[in-house]
């Protein structure tokens, strides 16, 4: 019996959606009926010139499109999109004016304020002038260690307006973590907050900022007030000046936008860096803009004035994605701090107060809310909420259930997956299709996504490598300081020639949806059978006794055995009965092959700054291999819990 969908689109709402408007627009141009979402996707990857050109026009991109759309279109890497185009990324985000809010901001329960479209443009104008006075121009790097606050986005827009390259991380990074990233790209300007709030406490950054600023050697270090301590922090930092001092000499005027090639560099993002110095991934202005317009406007259905929220830090690509919500005229709802301070209701309080239309978060957050026993649908007015998105790790089938049973029964739940590598999504929500439990709805328009077996053959209903078989505009320009693109090629194109291999373990479903089973480089291979770690997490993390888990393959007796580490709920002990219960749950819910050979309780699990558990780092520690860049971790001390365990010597 076919499983019933958890959600189906309302026919009238779908008919009125940007998705259907685009399908009609593109269909008329192409002389085809593209009402069917599968037909629209097939056309988008077959007629790439037609699709990307139509998307540019439908979304009203500000700039000169040029005649050519895709050049050298079969080469990956090597294809060029809109090679004759000229545009400016910031001009395409500062699309509205007036006193309506462009951004709302909360820092836990300490700060609540907003910035209008006019105020944002005025600040960008002053910053732009100050940048130029400090010699910042096209191609120069501007780096920021900042909270997710309105000024951060204003600084990014000022950099983009003059063709500078933006890079950011969150202020909880350690000295080495910041220098390992920004030290590679040699920024001309460095921007930091004066501190931030977390768990209700003031978090000071002055000491590490002194060390970072001295080693980076930027022209200036600008201190932005969040704790109202900017002047004192600036005085302590080499080359430091407060934001107020930085822009004091300038009067707001019209923002001047440099017209730049489509492929002009916009962002440098960093790989997680848990297996070495982080890779510096360079993204283009045009590719990022067009991809984000597509995802916000069509896949998300976002309209001008709607409230768009994503829980993210400035060290995660979802911040860059969130910022692009301005391009469709949305009001960004920014939040900085703990999502559980003072308790797990804080983000739902924000959603109800400000009437979010779109609520973006992580699968881990949804699971944590469920485990905390919260039921926001009973305690909060979420009537305005129409779309909830989840990423960071695969959302479990139980997570899907909880959203509909505990948060909102008629919300469009879009599990999404992509990454820093493309600053966007390969697979995500599709407003014209039903939502099935445990499944991502399908590939993004223009993305030739497939699942391949070891021999490079497309497979359905089996697990394989997530690939993209045709170029797309949001591919990186390359990596910073990568002569001959050697690292870039090795990262994505070494496995299958001329095909992007993303490193996710995936499976097509009967509904033409997709399931992500975890990272393929963390795939377990007991007895030569490939197993995705997400399949194990989906079972064990539903148990009340288990707060969190991490799973690795340990090389053992000329094979690989599955080892499961569990962080238990308060007051719970890992006795024989609980071990038997865990194994039984995994055996019946996944398969006998998934059952771990060893189950070990640990007090903490290491994670990256963006909250992702680090299977590879744990695997290295267990095998007595060095973890090269522990600064990439939010809690590197947790690695010690996995070193030289007696249980793993037998």
C-alpha positions as CSV (number, residue, x, y, z in Angstrom):
1,X,0.0,0.0,0.0
2,X,1.4,3.4,-1.0
3,X,2.1,5.7,1.9
4,X,-0.2,8.8,2.0
5,X,1.5,12.2,1.7
6,X,1.9,14.3,4.8
7,X,1.0,17.4,2.8
8,X,-0.4,18.3,-0.6
9,X,-0.4,21.7,-2.2
10,X,-3.6,23.7,-1.9
11,X,-4.8,24.0,-5.6
12,X,-5.7,27.7,-5.4
13,X,-2.5,28.7,-3.5
14,X,-0.5,26.7,-6.0
15,X,-2.2,28.4,-8.9
16,X,-1.4,31.8,-7.4
17,X,2.3,30.9,-6.7
18,X,5.4,32.2,-8.3
19,X,6.2,28.6,-9.3
20,X,3.1,28.3,-11.5
21,X,3.6,31.9,-12.8
22,X,7.1,30.9,-14.0
23,X,5.9,27.6,-15.5
24,X,3.4,29.6,-17.6
25,X,6.0,32.3,-18.5
26,X,8.6,29.7,-19.5
27,X,6.1,27.5,-21.3
28,X,4.9,30.3,-23.4
29,X,8.4,31.1,-24.4
30,X,9.4,27.5,-25.2
31,X,6.1,26.6,-26.9
32,X,5.6,23.8,-24.4
33,X,3.2,22.9,-21.6
34,X,5.3,23.1,-18.4
35,X,2.5,22.9,-15.9
36,X,3.6,19.5,-14.7
37,X,6.5,19.9,-12.3
38,X,8.5,17.0,-13.7
39,X,8.1,18.3,-17.3
40,X,9.3,21.7,-16.0
41,X,12.4,20.2,-14.4
42,X,13.2,18.0,-17.5
43,X,13.0,21.1,-19.7
44,X,15.1,23.1,-17.3
45,X,18.1,20.7,-17.6
46,X,17.5,20.0,-21.3
47,X,17.2,23.6,-22.6
48,X,19.6,25.3,-20.3
49,X,19.9,28.4,-22.4
50,X,16.1,28.7,-22.4
51,X,15.7,28.0,-18.7
52,X,18.4,30.3,-17.3
53,X,17.5,33.1,-19.7
54,X,13.8,32.8,-18.7
55,X,14.7,32.8,-15.0
56,X,16.8,36.0,-15.4
57,X,13.9,37.8,-17.1
58,X,11.1,36.4,-14.8
59,X,13.0,37.5,-11.7
60,X,13.8,40.9,-13.1
61,X,17.6,40.7,-12.6
62,X,19.1,44.2,-12.7
63,X,21.9,44.3,-15.2
64,X,22.7,43.6,-18.8
65,X,22.1,40.0,-19.8
66,X,24.0,39.8,-23.1
67,X,23.4,37.5,-26.0
68,X,25.1,34.3,-24.9
69,X,23.6,32.3,-22.1
70,X,25.8,29.1,-21.8
71,X,29.2,28.8,-23.4
72,X,31.2,25.6,-23.4
73,X,28.1,24.1,-21.8
74,X,29.2,20.5,-21.6
75,X,32.5,21.1,-19.7
76,X,32.5,20.6,-16.0
77,X,34.4,22.5,-14.8
78,X,34.8,25.0,-17.7
79,X,31.3,26.0,-18.7
80,X,30.6,29.7,-18.6
81,X,27.1,31.2,-17.9
82,X,26.1,34.6,-19.2
83,X,29.7,35.4,-20.4
84,X,28.6,38.8,-21.8
85,X,26.5,39.9,-18.8
86,X,27.2,42.8,-16.4
87,X,25.5,43.2,-13.1
88,X,26.0,44.1,-9.4
89,X,25.0,41.7,-6.6
90,X,24.2,44.4,-4.1
91,X,22.0,46.3,-6.6
92,X,19.9,43.1,-6.9
93,X,19.4,42.9,-3.1
94,X,18.7,46.5,-2.4
95,X,15.5,46.3,-4.4
96,X,13.1,48.2,-2.2
97,X,13.0,51.6,-0.4
98,X,10.9,53.2,2.3
99,X,10.4,52.8,6.0
100,X,9.2,49.1,6.0
101,X,11.6,46.8,7.7
102,X,14.3,45.2,5.5
103,X,15.5,43.3,8.6
104,X,14.3,42.5,12.1
105,X,16.9,41.4,14.7
106,X,16.9,39.7,18.0
107,X,19.9,38.7,20.2
108,X,18.3,36.2,22.6
109,X,16.1,38.3,25.0
110,X,18.6,41.1,25.2
111,X,18.1,43.1,22.0
112,X,15.2,43.6,19.6
113,X,15.3,46.1,16.8
114,X,14.8,46.6,13.1
115,X,16.4,48.3,10.1
116,X,14.3,49.8,7.3
117,X,15.1,49.6,3.6
118,X,16.0,53.3,3.7
119,X,18.2,52.9,6.7
120,X,20.0,49.9,5.2
121,X,20.7,51.8,1.9
122,X,22.0,54.8,3.9
123,X,24.4,52.6,5.9
124,X,25.6,50.8,2.8
125,X,26.3,54.2,1.2
126,X,28.4,55.4,4.1
127,X,30.2,52.0,4.3
128,X,30.9,52.1,0.6
129,X,32.5,55.5,0.9
130,X,34.6,54.4,3.9
131,X,35.7,51.3,2.1
132,X,36.9,53.4,-0.9
133,X,38.8,55.8,1.5
134,X,40.6,52.7,2.9
135,X,41.7,51.7,-0.6
136,X,39.2,48.8,-1.0
137,X,38.3,48.0,-4.6
138,X,37.5,45.2,-7.0
139,X,38.9,41.9,-5.9
140,X,40.0,43.0,-2.5
141,X,38.9,40.8,0.4
142,X,36.8,42.0,3.3
143,X,36.6,39.5,6.2
144,X,34.2,39.6,9.2
145,X,33.9,37.8,12.5
146,X,30.4,38.8,13.2
147,X,27.0,37.8,14.7
148,X,24.0,37.4,12.5
149,X,22.9,41.1,12.8
150,X,21.8,43.7,10.3
151,X,25.2,45.5,10.2
152,X,26.8,42.3,8.9
153,X,24.6,42.3,5.9
154,X,25.1,46.0,5.3
155,X,28.9,45.4,5.3
156,X,28.5,42.5,2.9
157,X,26.4,44.7,0.5
158,X,28.9,47.5,0.7
159,X,31.7,45.1,-0.3
160,X,29.6,43.7,-3.1
161,X,28.7,47.1,-4.4
162,X,32.3,47.9,-5.3
163,X,33.3,44.5,-6.4
164,X,35.2,43.4,-3.2
165,X,35.0,39.8,-2.0
166,X,33.2,39.0,1.2
167,X,34.1,36.3,3.7
168,X,32.6,35.8,7.2
169,X,32.6,33.5,10.2
170,X,30.9,33.6,13.6
171,X,32.5,35.2,16.7
172,X,32.6,31.9,18.6
173,X,35.6,30.8,16.4
174,X,38.9,30.5,18.2
175,X,42.0,32.5,17.2
176,X,43.4,29.6,15.1
177,X,40.1,28.9,13.5
178,X,39.8,32.5,12.3
179,X,43.4,32.7,11.1
180,X,43.3,29.4,9.3
181,X,40.5,30.9,7.2
182,X,41.1,34.6,6.8
183,X,44.9,34.2,6.9
184,X,44.7,32.5,3.5
185,X,42.8,35.3,1.8
186,X,44.7,38.3,3.3
187,X,41.8,40.7,3.8
188,X,42.2,44.5,3.4
189,X,39.6,45.1,6.0
190,X,38.6,43.1,9.0
191,X,35.3,43.5,10.8
192,X,34.3,42.2,14.3
193,X,31.7,42.8,16.9
194,X,32.6,44.0,20.4
195,X,31.2,40.8,21.8
196,X,27.9,38.8,21.7
197,X,25.2,37.2,23.8
198,X,25.0,33.4,24.3
199,X,23.0,31.6,26.9
200,X,22.1,34.9,28.5
201,X,25.8,35.8,29.1
202,X,28.0,38.4,27.6
203,X,30.7,36.8,25.5
204,X,33.8,39.0,25.2
205,X,36.1,38.8,22.2
206,X,38.7,41.5,23.0
207,X,41.6,39.2,23.9
208,X,41.4,37.0,20.8
209,X,40.6,40.0,18.6
210,X,43.9,41.6,19.6
211,X,45.7,38.4,18.6
212,X,43.8,38.0,15.3
213,X,44.1,41.6,14.2
214,X,47.8,41.7,14.8
215,X,48.4,38.6,12.7
216,X,46.0,39.4,9.9
217,X,47.5,42.8,9.3
218,X,44.5,44.4,7.7
219,X,44.4,48.1,6.8
220,X,41.8,48.6,9.5
221,X,39.8,46.6,12.0
222,X,36.2,47.9,12.4
223,X,34.4,47.1,15.7
224,X,30.6,46.9,15.5
225,X,28.6,47.5,18.7
226,X,26.4,44.7,20.0
227,X,27.3,45.0,23.7
228,X,27.8,48.8,23.6
229,X,31.5,48.4,24.1
230,X,32.8,49.1,20.6
231,X,34.9,52.2,21.6
232,X,36.8,50.4,24.4
233,X,37.4,47.3,22.2
234,X,38.6,49.4,19.3
235,X,41.1,51.1,21.6
236,X,42.5,47.8,22.6
237,X,42.9,46.3,19.1
238,X,45.8,47.2,16.7
239,X,44.4,49.4,14.0
240,X,41.0,49.3,15.6
241,X,38.2,51.8,15.1
242,X,34.5,51.7,16.0
243,X,31.9,51.6,13.3
244,X,30.8,55.1,14.4
245,X,34.3,56.4,13.8
246,X,34.7,54.4,10.5
247,X,31.7,56.2,8.9
248,X,31.7,59.5,10.8
249,X,33.0,61.6,7.8
250,X,30.5,60.4,5.3
251,X,27.0,61.5,4.4
252,X,24.5,59.0,2.9
253,X,23.7,59.3,-0.7
254,X,22.7,57.0,-3.6
255,X,24.6,53.8,-3.5
256,X,27.0,53.5,-6.5
257,X,27.0,50.0,-8.0
258,X,30.0,48.8,-10.0
259,X,28.8,46.8,-13.1
260,X,30.8,43.6,-13.1
261,X,31.0,40.3,-15.1
262,X,28.5,37.6,-14.1
263,X,31.5,35.5,-12.9
264,X,33.1,38.2,-10.8
265,X,34.0,36.7,-7.3
266,X,31.5,37.6,-4.6
267,X,32.1,35.3,-1.6
268,X,34.8,33.1,-0.2
269,X,33.3,30.3,1.9
270,X,35.3,27.7,3.7
271,X,35.0,23.9,4.0
272,X,34.6,22.7,7.6
273,X,38.3,22.0,7.9
274,X,38.1,18.9,10.1
275,X,40.5,17.0,7.9
276,X,43.0,19.9,7.3
277,X,43.2,23.6,6.7
278,X,39.8,24.7,5.3
279,X,39.5,25.0,1.6
280,X,38.6,28.5,0.3
281,X,35.7,28.1,-2.1
282,X,35.2,31.1,-4.3
283,X,31.6,31.8,-5.6
284,X,30.5,34.2,-8.3
285,X,28.1,37.1,-8.0
286,X,25.9,36.1,-10.9
287,X,25.8,32.4,-10.1
288,X,25.0,33.0,-6.5
289,X,22.3,35.6,-7.3
290,X,20.5,33.6,-10.0
291,X,20.6,30.4,-8.0
292,X,19.3,32.1,-4.8
293,X,16.6,34.0,-6.8
294,X,15.4,30.6,-8.1
295,X,15.3,29.0,-4.7
296,X,13.7,31.9,-2.9
297,X,11.2,33.0,-5.5
298,X,10.2,29.7,-7.2
299,X,11.0,26.8,-4.7
300,X,10.2,28.9,-1.6
301,X,7.5,31.0,-3.2
302,X,8.7,34.0,-1.3
303,X,6.9,37.3,-2.0
304,X,7.8,40.9,-1.2
305,X,7.2,41.8,2.4
306,X,7.0,38.2,3.7
307,X,9.0,37.5,6.8
308,X,11.8,35.1,6.1
309,X,13.8,33.4,9.0
310,X,16.7,31.0,9.0
311,X,18.5,30.0,12.2
312,X,22.1,30.3,11.1
313,X,25.5,31.9,12.0
314,X,27.7,33.9,9.7
315,X,30.0,30.9,9.4
316,X,27.4,28.8,7.6
317,X,26.3,29.1,3.9
318,X,22.7,29.4,5.0
319,X,23.6,33.0,6.1
320,X,24.6,33.8,2.6
321,X,21.4,32.2,1.4
322,X,19.3,34.1,3.9
323,X,20.8,37.4,2.9
324,X,19.7,36.8,-0.7
325,X,16.1,36.9,0.6
326,X,16.4,40.6,0.2
327,X,16.5,40.1,-3.6
328,X,12.8,39.1,-3.6
329,X,11.8,42.0,-1.3
330,X,11.4,39.8,1.8
331,X,11.9,41.1,5.3
332,X,14.8,39.1,6.9
333,X,14.3,37.9,10.5
334,X,17.8,37.6,12.0
335,X,18.5,35.9,15.3
336,X,21.8,35.5,17.1
337,X,22.4,33.4,20.2
338,X,21.3,30.1,21.6
339,X,18.1,28.7,20.1
340,X,17.3,27.3,23.6
341,X,17.7,30.4,25.7
342,X,15.9,30.9,27.9
343,X,14.1,27.8,26.7
344,X,13.1,25.9,23.5
345,X,10.2,28.3,22.8
346,X,12.4,31.3,21.9
347,X,12.4,30.9,18.1
348,X,8.7,30.1,18.1
349,X,8.0,33.2,20.2
350,X,9.9,35.1,17.5
351,X,7.9,33.4,14.8
352,X,4.6,34.2,16.4
353,X,5.4,37.8,17.3
354,X,6.7,38.7,13.8
355,X,4.4,36.4,11.8
356,X,7.1,34.4,9.9
357,X,6.0,33.1,6.6
358,X,9.1,30.9,6.3
359,X,10.9,29.3,9.2
360,X,14.3,27.7,8.4
361,X,16.2,25.6,10.8
362,X,18.2,22.3,11.2
363,X,17.1,18.8,11.5
364,X,18.9,18.7,14.9
365,X,16.8,21.6,16.2
366,X,13.5,19.9,15.2
367,X,14.6,16.8,16.9
368,X,15.7,18.7,20.0
369,X,12.3,20.5,20.2
370,X,10.5,17.1,19.9
371,X,12.7,15.6,22.7
372,X,12.1,18.6,24.9
373,X,8.3,17.7,24.8
374,X,7.3,21.0,23.2
375,X,4.3,21.3,21.0
376,X,4.4,24.8,19.4
377,X,1.1,24.3,17.6
378,X,-0.6,24.3,21.0
379,X,1.3,27.2,22.5
380,X,1.9,29.6,19.6
381,X,0.0,31.3,16.9
382,X,1.8,30.1,13.8
383,X,-1.1,30.8,11.4
384,X,1.2,32.9,9.1
385,X,3.7,30.1,8.7
386,X,3.4,28.4,5.3
387,X,6.9,26.9,4.7
388,X,9.3,25.2,7.1
389,X,12.7,24.2,5.8
390,X,15.2,21.9,7.3
391,X,18.9,21.2,6.5
392,X,22.3,20.6,8.1
393,X,21.7,16.8,8.3
394,X,19.0,14.5,7.0
395,X,15.6,15.0,8.7
396,X,14.4,11.7,10.0
397,X,11.0,10.3,9.2
398,X,10.0,10.9,12.8
399,X,11.2,14.5,12.4
400,X,8.8,14.8,9.5
401,X,6.0,13.4,11.6
402,X,6.7,15.8,14.5
403,X,6.5,18.9,12.3
404,X,3.0,17.9,11.3
405,X,1.9,16.6,14.7
406,X,3.7,19.2,16.9
407,X,4.3,22.3,14.9
408,X,1.8,22.9,12.2
409,X,-0.4,20.4,10.4
410,X,-0.8,22.3,7.1
411,X,2.8,23.7,6.6
412,X,4.8,22.9,3.6
413,X,7.8,21.0,5.0
414,X,10.8,21.2,2.7
415,X,13.9,19.2,3.7
416,X,16.7,20.6,1.6
417,X,20.3,19.6,0.9
418,X,23.2,21.2,-0.9
419,X,26.2,22.8,0.7
420,X,29.0,25.3,1.1
421,X,30.4,23.9,-2.2
422,X,27.5,25.4,-4.2
423,X,26.2,28.0,-1.6
424,X,22.8,26.6,-2.4
425,X,20.8,23.4,-2.9
426,X,20.9,20.4,-5.2
427,X,17.6,19.0,-3.9
428,X,14.9,20.9,-2.0
429,X,11.2,21.8,-1.7
430,X,8.9,21.9,-4.7
431,X,5.6,23.7,-4.0
432,X,3.7,21.8,-6.8
433,X,4.4,18.3,-5.3
434,X,3.3,16.4,-2.2
435,X,5.5,15.9,0.8
436,X,6.2,12.3,1.8
437,X,7.6,11.2,5.1
438,X,11.4,11.1,5.1
439,X,11.8,12.3,1.6
440,X,13.2,15.5,0.0
441,X,10.7,16.5,-2.7
442,X,13.1,16.6,-5.6
443,X,16.0,18.4,-7.5
444,X,16.2,22.1,-8.0
445,X,15.3,23.5,-11.4
446,X,18.3,23.6,-13.7
447,X,20.1,21.0,-11.6
448,X,20.8,17.7,-13.4
449,X,20.9,15.6,-10.2
450,X,21.1,11.9,-10.3
451,X,22.2,8.9,-8.1
452,X,24.9,6.7,-9.6
453,X,26.3,3.3,-8.6
454,X,30.0,2.5,-8.4
455,X,30.1,2.0,-12.2
456,X,28.5,5.4,-13.0
457,X,25.1,4.0,-13.9
458,X,21.9,5.7,-12.8
459,X,20.0,3.7,-10.1
460,X,16.6,4.1,-8.4
461,X,15.5,2.5,-5.2
462,X,19.2,1.8,-4.3
463,X,21.8,3.8,-2.5
464,X,24.5,5.5,-4.5
465,X,26.5,8.7,-5.1
466,X,24.7,12.0,-5.5
467,X,25.9,13.5,-8.7
468,X,25.1,16.4,-11.0
469,X,25.7,15.6,-14.6
470,X,25.5,19.0,-16.2
471,X,27.1,22.4,-15.3
472,X,25.1,25.0,-13.4
473,X,25.8,28.7,-12.6
474,X,26.4,28.2,-8.8
475,X,29.4,26.0,-9.3
476,X,32.4,27.7,-7.6
477,X,34.7,29.8,-9.7
478,X,37.4,27.7,-8.1
479,X,39.4,27.6,-4.9
480,X,41.6,30.4,-3.6
481,X,45.3,29.9,-4.2
482,X,44.7,26.7,-6.2
483,X,47.1,26.8,-9.2
484,X,45.7,24.8,-12.1
485,X,42.5,24.1,-10.2
486,X,44.0,20.9,-8.9
487,X,42.3,20.9,-5.5
488,X,39.0,22.0,-7.1
489,X,39.1,19.1,-9.6
490,X,40.1,16.6,-6.9
491,X,37.2,17.7,-4.7
492,X,34.4,17.1,-7.2
493,X,35.5,15.7,-10.5
494,X,38.0,13.0,-9.7
495,X,35.5,10.2,-9.1
496,X,33.5,10.6,-12.4
497,X,35.0,12.5,-15.3
498,X,33.1,15.7,-16.2
499,X,30.5,15.0,-13.5
500,X,30.1,16.7,-10.2
501,X,30.3,14.1,-7.4
502,X,29.0,15.8,-4.2
503,X,30.0,13.3,-1.5
504,X,26.4,12.5,-0.4
505,X,25.0,9.0,-0.2
506,X,21.5,9.2,-1.7
507,X,18.6,7.2,-3.1
508,X,15.8,8.0,-5.5
509,X,12.3,7.0,-4.2
510,X,9.2,5.8,-6.0
511,X,7.8,9.3,-5.9
512,X,10.8,10.7,-7.7
513,X,11.8,12.2,-4.4
514,X,15.2,11.7,-2.8
515,X,16.6,10.5,0.5
516,X,20.0,11.6,1.7
517,X,21.7,8.8,3.8
518,X,24.6,10.9,5.0
519,X,28.0,11.8,3.7
520,X,29.4,9.1,1.4
521,X,32.9,9.6,2.8
522,X,31.5,8.6,6.2
523,X,29.6,5.6,4.7
524,X,30.0,2.4,6.6
525,X,31.1,-0.7,4.8
526,X,30.7,-3.8,7.1
527,X,31.2,-6.9,5.0
528,X,31.4,-4.8,1.9
529,X,27.9,-3.5,2.2
530,X,27.5,0.3,2.0
531,X,25.4,1.8,4.9
532,X,24.6,5.4,5.4
533,X,25.0,6.7,9.0
534,X,21.7,8.6,8.8
535,X,19.8,5.3,8.7
536,X,21.2,4.4,12.1
537,X,20.6,7.9,13.6
538,X,17.0,7.8,12.3
539,X,16.4,4.9,14.6
540,X,18.5,5.5,17.7
541,X,17.8,9.2,18.1
542,X,14.1,8.6,18.3
543,X,14.6,6.8,21.6
544,X,14.0,8.8,24.7
545,X,17.1,7.4,26.4
546,X,19.4,8.7,23.7
547,X,20.0,12.5,23.4
548,X,22.4,12.2,20.4
549,X,24.5,9.7,18.6
550,X,27.5,9.4,16.3
551,X,28.5,6.4,14.3
552,X,31.7,5.3,12.6
553,X,33.3,2.4,10.9
554,X,36.3,0.9,12.8
555,X,38.8,-1.0,10.8
556,X,38.8,-4.4,12.5
557,X,40.0,-7.9,11.7
558,X,40.4,-7.2,7.9
559,X,36.9,-5.7,7.8
560,X,35.0,-2.7,9.1
561,X,32.7,-3.0,12.1
562,X,30.0,-0.5,13.1
563,X,30.7,1.4,16.3
564,X,27.9,3.6,17.8
565,X,28.6,6.2,20.4
566,X,25.6,7.6,22.3
567,X,25.2,10.6,24.5
568,X,22.4,9.5,26.9
569,X,19.6,11.5,28.4
570,X,20.1,12.7,32.0
571,X,20.0,9.9,34.5
572,X,20.2,7.1,32.0
573,X,22.9,4.4,32.0
574,X,24.0,2.2,29.2
575,X,23.4,-1.2,30.7
576,X,22.9,-4.5,29.0
577,X,19.1,-3.9,28.7
578,X,19.5,-0.6,27.0
579,X,22.1,-2.0,24.6
580,X,19.8,-4.8,23.7
581,X,16.9,-2.3,23.2
582,X,19.1,-0.1,20.9
583,X,20.2,-3.1,18.8
584,X,16.6,-4.3,18.5
585,X,15.4,-0.9,17.4
586,X,18.1,-0.6,14.7
587,X,17.6,-4.2,13.6
588,X,13.9,-3.8,13.0
589,X,13.9,-0.2,11.9
590,X,16.9,-0.4,9.5
591,X,18.3,-3.9,9.0
592,X,20.5,-6.5,10.7
593,X,23.5,-5.1,8.8
594,X,23.1,-1.8,10.5
595,X,23.3,-3.2,14.0
596,X,26.5,-1.9,15.7
597,X,29.2,-4.3,16.9
598,X,30.0,-1.9,19.8
599,X,27.8,0.7,21.6
600,X,29.7,3.1,23.8
601,X,28.3,5.9,26.0
602,X,30.1,9.3,25.8
603,X,29.6,12.5,27.6
604,X,29.8,14.7,24.5
605,X,30.0,14.5,20.7
606,X,32.3,16.8,18.7
607,X,30.6,19.1,16.2
608,X,31.6,21.9,13.8
609,X,30.8,25.5,14.4
610,X,27.6,25.1,12.3
611,X,26.4,22.3,14.6
612,X,27.2,19.3,12.4
613,X,28.6,16.2,14.1
614,X,32.1,15.2,12.8
615,X,32.2,11.5,12.0
616,X,35.5,11.8,10.2
617,X,37.2,13.5,13.1
618,X,36.0,10.8,15.5
619,X,37.0,8.1,13.0
620,X,40.5,9.5,12.9
621,X,40.8,9.7,16.7
622,X,39.6,6.1,17.1
623,X,42.3,5.0,14.6
624,X,45.0,7.0,16.3
625,X,45.3,9.5,13.4
626,X,45.7,13.2,14.1
627,X,42.8,15.5,13.5
628,X,44.5,18.2,11.6
629,X,42.3,21.2,12.3
630,X,40.6,21.0,15.7
631,X,40.0,24.8,15.6
632,X,37.1,24.0,13.1
633,X,35.2,22.3,16.0
634,X,32.9,24.1,18.5
635,X,34.0,21.6,21.2
636,X,37.4,20.1,20.3
637,X,37.8,18.8,23.9
638,X,35.1,16.2,23.1
639,X,37.6,14.4,20.9
640,X,39.5,13.2,23.9
641,X,36.5,11.1,24.9
642,X,37.1,8.9,21.9
643,X,40.8,8.3,22.2
644,X,42.4,5.0,23.2
645,X,39.1,3.4,24.4
646,X,39.6,0.0,26.0
647,X,36.2,-1.2,24.5
648,X,37.6,-0.8,21.0
649,X,40.6,-3.0,21.6
650,X,38.6,-6.2,21.7
